[in-house]
Structures are given as C-alpha cells and as structure tokens.
Amino acid sequence: MSASRSRRSLEGPPRRPLVLLVLGALAGAGLAAAGLILPSRRAALPAGAVALVNGEPIRADDCERMVQGLANDRREAITAADRGLWRGKIGACAPI
C-alpha cells in the first residue's frame, strides 16, 4: 500500500477531474455556439400581435385594454414603480 501511495504522490494530482471539467466546458461552449448560430424554430408573430400565449396571439389593442383596466382598477394614481412592474410583466404593450 505504501508503494502505490508514494508512486501517486510522485505523479501529482489525478487528472481525471481536470479532464472531465475541460470536456464539460467544451461541450457547454459548443452547445451555446450552436444555439447562437443555428436558426430558431420559433414562428414569427402574426401582424398586430405583441405576444403568443399557448400558441394564441395577443393583439396589441387587447393588451392595451388590459393595461388600461389595471390602471383603472387602482384607487391611487399609478406610480413609476407600477409602470416598471407592469412593463416587466406585460412587456411590449404597456403604454401607460
């Protein structure tokens, strides 16, 4: 047992973890590059739509009506924080 220990200490640390780390990093970089280079399979939005929800287009006027309904439902005036929150949640159709 002492012979294998002394031999291993002369060789240095095991290489297997380093090799696996490098292989994993290369695989991750390759997948990231493929995601950037290969064309996306997403369908384009139909004209007048701002989003797709479960495959159904959400029209810009419907989205604006929903945001206006949120604004009308409040007792207090809409703050800049509310606008930022709604834009983050609703995205492209938050004109308020």
N, C-alpha and C positions, 0 to 999 in steps of 0.2 A: 504494500500500500504506500509506503514512503517513497518507493521508486517512481510510481506514477504521479505522486504529488510533486516531487522535485522536478520531474520532467515537464509537468504542466506549468510550474512556476517559471521555468526557463523559456517556455513558449510564449508567455504573455497571456492576456485575457482571451477568452474564447471569442471566435469570430462570428459564430452563428447569429447572435443578436444583431450585430452590426450589418451583416449581410441581409437579414430579414428587414431591418429598418430601411436600408437603401432600396431594396426591392419594393417595399411598400410605398416609399416616397416616389419612386419612378412610376409605379402603377397609378398613384394618385395624380401625378403630374400629367401622365398620358390621358387619363380619363377627363381631367379638366381641359386639356387641349382639345380633345375630341368634342367635348361639349361646346367649346367656343367655335370650332371650325365647321363641324357638320351642320347642315341646315336643320332648322327647327321644324317639328311636325305640327306645330300649333296652327290652327286655322286663323285667318285674318278676321278681324271684327267686321260685321256687316255695316253698311253705311248707316250712319245715325246712331250707332250703338257705342256705349262707353265701356261696356264690360260684358262678359259672359258668365252667367251663374248657372251651374249644372247644365251647360250647353244651351241655355236660353239667353238671347241677347237682352240687355237692359238698355233701353233707349235713353238718350240724353234728356228729353223732356220729362220722362218718368222719374229719372234720377233727380232732376232739379225740383220737381214737385215733391219728392220725398224729403229733400233737404229743407225746402220751404216749410213743409209740415213739421219737421223737427224744430225749426226756428219759431214757428207759431205756437208750438206746444209749451214753450218755456214761459215762466212767469217773469223772469228777469230778462234784461237785454242780453243779447249774445255777446260774449267776450271774445277776445283774440284767442284765448286758450281753447274755447269751444270750437272756433273755426279751425284751428290747427288739429284738434282731435278728430273732427268730422272729416277733414281733408285726408287725414291719415287712414280713417276707416272707410270712407266712401270714395276717396281718390279723385278721379277726373271730373266729377260732376258737382263739386261743392262751390257754387258761385257766390255764396253769402259772405 
